[in-house]
Amino acid sequence: MVKVIIHAMKDGPCIVNVDGTKIAALCRCGVSNKKPHCDGSHAKISFKADEAKIES
């Protein structure tokens, strides 16, 4: 069975891991120029969000 973990980083992107391999960093702030991927814009705008983790 495939193990998928989506980790919403505190004040940052959602990191998607499949079977222990980082697949993507997805934007949560809405400002990235590479949507849906994170380009680090969250740091420039002082984006604030809680951390959360989903595993399946």
C-alpha positions as CSV (number, residue, x, y, z in Angstrom):
1,M,0.0,0.0,0.0
2,V,1.2,3.5,-0.8
3,K,1.9,5.8,2.2
4,V,0.9,9.4,1.5
5,I,1.7,12.2,4.0
6,I,0.6,15.8,3.5
7,H,2.2,18.1,6.0
8,A,1.0,21.7,6.1
9,M,4.1,23.5,7.5
10,K,3.7,26.3,10.0
11,D,3.6,29.5,8.1
12,G,4.5,27.7,4.9
13,P,3.5,25.3,2.1
14,C,2.0,21.8,2.1
15,I,4.7,19.2,1.7
16,V,3.5,16.1,-0.1
17,N,5.4,12.9,0.6
18,V,4.7,9.5,-1.1
19,D,6.4,6.5,0.3
20,G,9.0,8.7,2.1
21,T,9.8,10.8,-1.0
22,K,9.0,14.5,-1.3
23,I,6.8,14.9,-4.3
24,A,5.8,18.6,-4.1
25,A,5.6,21.7,-2.0
26,L,2.2,23.2,-2.7
27,C,1.4,26.9,-2.1
28,R,-1.0,27.9,0.8
29,C,-0.5,31.6,0.8
30,G,-1.9,32.2,-2.7
31,V,0.9,34.6,-3.8
32,S,3.3,32.1,-5.5
33,N,4.2,32.8,-9.2
34,K,4.5,29.0,-9.7
35,K,1.1,27.9,-8.5
36,P,0.2,25.3,-7.4
37,H,3.8,25.0,-6.3
38,C,5.5,27.1,-3.6
39,D,8.1,29.6,-4.7
40,G,8.9,31.0,-1.2
41,S,6.6,34.0,-1.5
42,H,5.0,33.2,1.9
43,A,8.1,34.4,3.6
44,K,8.0,37.8,1.8
45,I,4.4,38.5,2.8
46,S,4.7,37.1,6.4
47,F,2.1,34.4,5.8
48,K,0.7,32.9,9.0
49,A,-1.0,29.5,9.2
50,D,-1.1,26.6,11.6
51,E,0.7,23.3,11.1
52,A,-1.3,20.2,10.3
53,K,-0.5,16.7,9.1
54,I,-2.6,14.1,7.2
55,E,-1.4,10.5,6.7
56,S,-3.1,7.8,4.7
